[in-house]
């Protein structure tokens, strides 16, 4: 935002809502305490961003309207028609540069169209040259589209504030009228809206591709052409002509896109939407960094204190229920994974899974209840670990990795192995389908996960493939996992 404001003085930042919590149903216990602390941190972050407004969505109301009011700081709140929040406004008039823009939110009340029309009319009377509606519609994109079509002429832009699944829904744009825009959730992107206001009365609204959109389209085509050329080189001989034809087709599409010119209707309000990816190339802001660091410190102190109130170990398994045993064992008479599968364990020690806990330590998240379950083995399960301060308890590990229940050990993928250790070779999942992986590589935490591209980092000679005489166990793909460049290319492909 600092960079954008330097480029475009007077740029306005607004939050479309559903900021504070992941669900409208409040969490309980230690997870609830951390969720509340996170919500307070996010609300403070909006102040650092200089938000001109924040819509109140259903997920914001998980702890009630008073919590929303007391955490807003100096950020004005927009009432979307849900539970009344003290101090929330039905509409706001802000200045984007020299242009008065009306902001309003709706969608949580039944049949909001007439209310929106009335509020938009009032904003026009106050001098608004453009009206932006934040749609907090429970039905997400489809319902927001119906609402937008019923408001043609009343509002100029509709931004979807309630995503049915914030982790998976992509950036979207529909030309309308009025244009309907949605930005992917979990802070993966920022939606920039540029308004070109005509002199005199406005006659309609037009969603332009713009220079940024044109560059994005050309870049996407360039990336697809590059990937297709790679396939031409690596594909079986009989498939190469098909890929070569596809390359030529994409090159023709790129040439057409590069030479195309937009024709803007006379007198229209021109809306240009740019989706800005917030990836590793965006540097940290010092104040935001300090805010997150303070949150991490508070989480650590709180969760370590709450852990003292929990039992030392997980409940024992029920009769016949398998329990986790770990890659190594602290008990001489209890078998572990590495004891019988040393080659596979040597392979595992070379993968990113064996460094999973270290990634939390580096990020200062090893005591976060949001993160821990996918960086240790058997979280909250028999034989696993049930206290955030006891992850190291258990066996010594293997090759310096997997101490206690730390790291993503064998059983996280293949299942708890106590019954397998007693009665091999059964009672274990030798094959691991992708739906096991997405329990942790879910869209919220691993938005660019692709099983076909990630699996080579955990499969190869010694684990899933036979070893040749004299060969050491090793993954098919080297390194600790797909790097940021790979993730970026996958995002472009999507």
C-alpha positions in Angstrom: 0.0 0.0 0.0 2.9 2.4 0.7 4.2 1.7 -2.8 0.7 2.2 -4.4 0.1 5.4 -2.5 3.5 6.7 -3.7 2.5 5.9 -7.2 -1.1 7.1 -6.9 -1.5 9.8 -4.2 -4.9 9.6 -2.6 -5.4 5.9 -3.1 -8.0 4.5 -0.8 -7.7 1.1 0.9 -10.8 -0.7 2.1 -11.4 -4.2 3.6 -14.3 -6.2 2.1 -15.0 -8.0 5.4 -14.8 -11.5 6.9 -11.4 -10.4 8.3 -11.3 -11.4 11.9 -12.2 -15.1 12.0 -12.2 -18.1 9.7 -15.7 -19.2 10.7 -18.8 -17.5 12.1 -18.8 -20.3 14.7 -16.4 -19.4 17.6 -13.7 -21.8 18.6 -13.4 -23.0 22.2 -10.5 -23.7 24.5 -6.9 -22.9 23.6 -7.7 -22.6 19.9 -10.4 -20.1 20.7 -8.0 -18.0 22.8 -5.5 -18.0 19.9 -8.2 -17.1 17.4 -9.2 -14.1 19.4 -5.6 -13.0 19.7 -5.2 -13.3 16.0 -8.4 -11.3 15.3 -7.1 -8.5 17.5 -3.8 -8.5 15.6 -5.6 -8.5 12.2 -7.7 -5.5 13.3 -4.6 -3.6 14.3 -3.1 -4.5 10.9 -6.0 -2.7 9.2 -5.0 0.5 11.1 -1.4 0.1 9.9 -2.8 -0.2 6.4 -4.7 3.1 6.8 -8.0 1.5 6.0 -10.7 4.0 5.1 -13.4 1.4 5.8 -14.0 -2.2 6.8 -17.1 -4.1 6.0 -18.6 -6.3 8.8 -19.1 -9.8 7.5 -20.7 -12.9 9.2 -17.3 -14.3 10.1 -16.3 -11.1 11.8 -19.3 -11.5 14.2 -18.1 -14.8 15.7 -17.5 -13.2 19.1 -20.4 -10.8 18.8 -20.9 -7.2 17.7 -19.2 -5.7 20.8 -16.0 -7.4 20.0 -16.0 -6.0 16.4 -16.7 -2.5 17.8 -13.9 -2.6 20.4 -11.3 -3.9 18.0 -11.9 -1.5 15.1 -9.5 1.1 16.4 -9.7 4.1 14.1 -11.2 2.2 11.1 -14.8 3.1 10.1 -17.1 0.0 9.9 -19.6 -0.6 7.2 -22.8 -2.3 8.2 -23.6 -5.2 5.8 -27.1 -5.8 7.2 -26.2 -8.4 9.9 -26.2 -8.1 13.6 -26.0 -4.4 14.5 -22.5 -3.3 15.5 -22.1 -0.2 17.6 -20.7 2.7 15.5 -21.0 0.9 12.1 -22.3 3.1 9.3 -24.7 2.2 6.5 -22.5 4.0 3.9 -19.4 6.2 3.7 -18.2 8.9 1.3 -14.5 8.9 0.8 -12.1 10.8 -1.4 -10.0 8.8 -3.9 -7.7 11.5 -5.0 -10.1 14.3 -5.9 -13.0 12.0 -6.7 -15.8 11.4 -4.2 -16.5 7.7 -4.0 -19.4 6.1 -2.1 -18.8 2.9 -0.2 -21.5 0.7 1.2 -21.9 -2.9 2.2 -24.9 -5.3 2.1 -26.0 -8.9 1.7 -26.6 -10.2 5.2 -30.2 -8.9 5.4 -32.9 -10.4 3.2 -33.9 -8.6 0.0 -31.2 -5.9 0.3 -31.7 -4.4 -3.2 -34.1 -1.6 -2.3 -32.1 -0.6 0.7 -28.9 -0.5 -1.4 -30.7 1.7 -4.0 -31.8 4.1 -1.4 -28.3 4.4 0.2 -26.7 4.7 -3.2 -29.1 7.5 -4.1 -28.2 9.4 -0.9 -24.5 9.0 -1.7 -25.1 10.4 -5.2 -26.9 13.4 -3.6 -23.8 13.9 -1.4 -21.7 14.2 -4.6 -20.4 10.6 -5.1 -19.1 10.2 -8.7 -18.8 6.4 -8.3 -20.5 3.9 -6.0 -18.7 0.7 -4.8 -20.8 -2.0 -3.1 -19.2 -4.7 -0.9 -21.4 -7.8 -1.2 -21.4 -9.9 1.9 -23.8 -12.4 0.3 -24.0 -15.8 2.1 -24.2 -17.6 -1.3 -20.9 -16.2 -2.5 -20.2 -15.4 -6.1 -23.5 -16.7 -7.5 -25.6 -14.8 -5.1 -23.5 -11.7 -5.5 -24.0 -11.9 -9.3 -27.8 -11.9 -8.9 -27.6 -9.0 -6.6 -25.3 -7.0 -8.9 -27.6 -7.6 -11.9 -30.6 -6.2 -9.9 -28.6 -3.0 -9.1 -27.6 -2.0 -12.7 -27.6 1.8 -12.7 -27.6 2.1 -8.9 -24.1 1.0 -8.2 -21.0 1.1 -10.4 -18.8 -1.7 -9.0 -19.6 -4.7 -6.8 -16.8 -6.4 -4.8 -17.5 -9.8 -3.3 -16.6 -9.7 0.4 -17.8 -13.2 1.4 -16.0 -16.1 -0.2 -17.7 -19.5 0.4 -14.2 -21.0 0.6 -11.5 -18.3 1.0 -8.7 -20.8 0.6 -9.7 -22.1 -2.9 -11.7 -19.4 -4.7 -9.6 -17.6 -7.3 -9.5 -14.0 -8.4 -12.5 -13.3 -10.6 -13.9 -10.5 -12.7 -17.3 -10.3 -14.5 -17.9 -7.3 -16.7 -21.5 -6.9 -15.7 -22.9 -4.3 -15.7 -22.1 -3.5 -13.0 -18.7 -5.2 -12.9 -18.4 -7.9 -10.2 -15.0 -8.5 -8.8 -13.7 -11.0 -6.2 -10.2 -11.3 -4.8 -8.8 -14.7 -3.5 -8.7 -15.0 0.3 -6.2 -15.5 3.0 -4.2 -12.5 1.9 -2.9 -14.1 -1.3 -3.8 -11.1 -3.5 -4.8 -7.4 -3.3 -7.4 -6.0 -5.6 -6.6 -2.6 -7.1 -9.5 -0.7 -8.7 -8.7 2.3 -10.9 -11.6 4.6 -11.8 -11.5 6.9 -14.8 -14.4 9.3 -14.3 -15.7 11.1 -17.4 -16.4 14.9 -17.4 -20.1 15.6 -16.9 -22.8 13.0 -16.4 -21.7 9.4 -16.4 -23.3 7.1 -19.0 -22.9 3.5 -17.9 -19.8 1.7 -16.6 -17.2 -0.3 -18.5 -14.8 -2.9 -17.1 -11.5 -2.3 -19.0 -8.7 -4.7 -19.3 -6.1 -1.9 -18.8 -2.4 -2.0 -19.3 -1.9 -4.2 -16.2 -4.5 -6.7 -17.4 -3.1 -6.8 -20.9 0.4 -7.5 -19.5 -1.0 -10.2 -17.2 -2.7 -11.8 -20.2 0.4 -11.7 -22.3 2.5 -13.1 -19.4 0.1 -15.9 -18.9 0.3 -16.8 -22.6 4.1 -16.6 -22.5 4.3 -18.9 -19.6 2.0 -21.4 -21.3 4.0 -21.3 -24.5 7.2 -21.9 -22.5 5.7 -24.9 -20.7 4.4 -26.3 -24.0 7.8 -25.9 -25.6 9.3 -27.9 -22.7 6.8 -30.6 -23.4 7.7 -30.6 -27.1 11.3 -31.4 -26.0 10.5 -34.0 -23.5 7.4 -35.8 -24.9 7.5 -39.2 -26.6 8.3 -38.8 -30.3 4.8 -39.6 -31.5 3.3 -36.8 -29.2 5.7 -34.0 -30.2 3.8 -32.9 -33.3 0.6 -32.4 -31.2 2.5 -30.2 -28.7 4.1 -28.3 -31.5 0.7 -27.5 -33.0 -0.4 -26.3 -29.6 2.6 -24.0 -29.4 1.7 -22.4 -32.7 -1.9 -22.0 -31.7 -0.8 -20.2 -28.5 1.6 -18.0 -30.4 -1.2 -16.9 -32.7 -3.4 -16.1 -29.7 -0.6 -14.1 -28.1 -0.1 -12.1 -31.3 -3.8 -11.3 -31.5 -3.9 -10.3 -27.8 -0.8 -8.0 -28.3 -2.4 -6.2 -31.2 -5.9 -5.8 -29.8 -7.3 -2.4 -28.8 -10.1 -1.7 -26.4 -13.0 0.5 -27.5 -14.4 2.4 -24.5 -18.0 3.7 -24.7 -18.3 7.5 -24.7 -19.1 8.9 -21.3 -18.7 5.6 -19.5 -17.1 5.3 -16.0 -14.1 3.2 -16.8 -13.2 0.6 -14.2 -9.8 -1.2 -14.4 -9.2 -4.1 -12.0 -5.7 -5.4 -11.2 -5.1 -8.4 -9.0 -1.7 -8.0 -7.2 -0.2 -11.2 -6.0 1.2 -10.9 -2.5 4.0 -13.5 -2.8 7.6 -13.7 -1.6 8.6 -10.8 -3.9 6.7 -8.3 -1.7 9.1 -7.1 1.0 8.1 -7.0 4.7 6.9 -3.7 6.2 8.8 -2.9 9.4 5.7 -2.0 11.4 3.7 -5.0 10.2 6.7 -7.3 10.9 6.8 -6.0 14.5 3.1 -6.5 14.8 3.3 -10.2 13.7 6.4 -10.8 15.9 4.5 -9.4 18.9 1.6 -11.7 18.0 3.9 -14.7 17.8 5.4 -13.9 21.2 2.0 -13.6 22.8 0.9 -16.9 21.2 4.0 -18.6 22.5 3.5 -17.3 26.1 -0.2 -18.1 26.1 0.0 -21.6 24.6 2.9 -22.6 26.8 0.9 -21.5 29.8 -2.2 -23.3 28.7 -0.2 -26.4 27.9 0.7 -26.8 31.6 -3.0 -27.5 32.2 -3.1 -30.4 29.7 -2.2 -34.1 30.4 1.4 -35.0 29.8 0.6 -37.5 27.0 -2.2 -38.4 24.7 -5.0 -40.8 25.8 -4.2 -44.5 25.2 -5.7 -46.2 22.1 -8.9 -48.1 22.4 -8.6 -51.9 22.1 -7.5 -52.7 18.5 -7.0 -49.0 17.6 -3.6 -48.3 16.1 -1.3 -45.8 17.8 1.7 -43.9 16.6 5.1 -45.3 17.3 7.5 -42.8 15.7 10.4 -43.1 13.3 12.5 -44.1 16.4 11.6 -45.5 19.8 12.7 -44.6 23.3 11.8 -48.0 24.6 14.2 -50.9 23.7 11.4 -53.5 23.3 9.1 -51.3 21.2 9.7 -51.3 17.5 9.9 -48.2 15.4 9.7 -47.4 11.7 13.4 -47.1 11.2 14.2 -50.3 13.0 12.6 -52.4 10.2 12.7 -49.9 7.3 16.1 -48.3 7.6 16.5 -47.6 3.8 13.2 -45.8 3.7 14.1 -43.9 6.9 17.4 -42.8 5.2 15.4 -41.6 2.3 13.0 -39.7 4.5 15.9 -37.9 6.2 16.7 -36.3 2.8 13.2 -34.9 2.3 11.5 -31.7 3.3 9.2 -33.7 5.5 12.1 -34.4 7.9 12.7 -30.7 8.3 9.0 -29.7 8.9 9.4 -28.8 12.5 12.5 -26.6 11.8 10.4 -24.6 9.3 8.1 -23.7 12.2 11.0 -22.8 14.5 12.5 -20.6 11.8 9.1 -18.8 11.4 8.6 -18.7 15.2 5.4 -20.6 14.8 6.3 -23.8 16.7 3.9 -23.0 19.5 1.0 -21.9 17.2 -2.0 -24.2 17.4 -2.8 -23.1 13.8 0.3 -24.7 12.5 1.6 -27.4 14.8 -0.7 -30.3 13.6 1.0 -30.5 10.2 4.6 -30.2 11.4 4.6 -33.0 14.0 3.4 -36.6 13.9 0.1 -37.7 15.5 -1.1 -34.4 16.9 -3.9 -35.1 19.4 -3.9 -38.8 18.6 -3.0 -41.9 20.6 0.8 -42.4 20.6 1.3 -39.0 19.1 1.7 -35.7 20.9 -1.0 -33.7 22.7 0.9 -30.9 24.3 2.7 -28.2 22.3 5.6 -28.2 24.7 6.1 -32.0 24.5 6.8 -32.5 20.8 10.4 -33.6 21.5 9.3 -36.4 23.9 9.8 -39.9 22.5 12.6 -41.5 20.5 15.9 -39.8 19.7 15.1 -39.6 16.0 16.9 -40.8 12.9 19.9 -39.1 11.3 19.3 -36.0 13.4 15.7 -35.7 12.3 12.3 -36.7 13.8 13.1 -36.2 17.5 10.2 -37.4 19.5 7.1 -36.6 17.4 8.7 -33.6 15.6 8.6 -33.4 11.8 6.4 -35.2 9.3 7.4 -38.7 10.0 6.4 -41.9 8.1 3.1 -42.4 9.9 1.7 -39.0 8.9 1.4 -40.4 5.4 1.1 -44.2 6.0 -1.0 -44.1 9.1 -0.3 -45.1 12.8 1.9 -48.2 12.8 1.5 -49.9 16.2 -0.6 -52.8 14.9 1.7 -53.1 11.8 4.7 -53.4 14.0 3.1 -56.3 15.9 1.8 -58.1 12.8 3.7 -57.1 9.6 3.2 -56.6 6.7 -0.4 -55.7 7.1 -2.2 -52.9 9.1 -0.5 -50.1 7.1 -1.2 -48.0 4.0 1.6 -48.8 1.5 0.1 -46.5 -1.1 -0.7 -42.9 -0.2 -3.3 -41.2 -2.4 -3.4 -37.4 -2.8 -6.3 -37.0 -0.5 -4.0 -37.9 2.4 -1.6 -35.2 1.3 -4.3 -32.4 1.2 -5.1 -32.9 4.9 -2.1 -30.6 5.4 -1.4 -29.4 1.9 -4.8 -27.8 1.9 -5.5 -24.7 -0.1 -5.2 -22.3 2.9 -1.7 -23.4 3.7 -0.4 -24.8 0.4 -2.4 -22.9 -2.2 -0.2 -24.1 -5.1 -0.1 -27.7 -4.2 -0.1 -30.1 -7.1 0.4 -33.8 -6.2 2.0 -34.7 -9.5 4.7 -32.0 -9.1 5.3 -32.3 -5.4 5.4 -36.1 -5.2 8.8 -36.5 -6.8 10.3 -34.7 -3.7 9.1 -37.6 -1.5 9.3 -40.6 -3.8 12.4 -42.2 -5.5 14.9 -45.1 -5.1 14.6 -46.4 -1.6 11.1 -45.2 -1.1 8.5 -46.2 -3.6 11.1 -47.3 -6.1 13.7 -50.0 -6.0 17.3 -49.3 -5.3 20.0 -50.2 -7.9 23.0 -52.0 -6.4 25.4 -49.4 -4.9 22.8 -46.6 -5.1 21.9 -44.5 -2.1 18.3 -43.7 -1.2 17.3 -40.4 -2.7 14.2 -38.5 -3.9 13.6 -38.1 -7.6 13.6 -34.3 -7.1 16.4 -32.7 -5.1 16.0 -30.1 -2.4 13.7 -29.7 0.5 10.6 -29.2 -1.7 9.2 -27.1 -4.5 10.8 -23.7 -4.4 9.1 -20.3 -4.7 9.8 -20.2 -8.4 8.0 -23.5 -8.9 5.1 -22.2 -6.8 4.9 -19.0 -8.8 4.9 -21.0 -12.1 2.1 -23.2 -10.7 0.1 -20.2 -9.7 0.5 -18.8 -13.3 -0.6 -22.1 -14.7 -3.7 -22.0 -12.6 
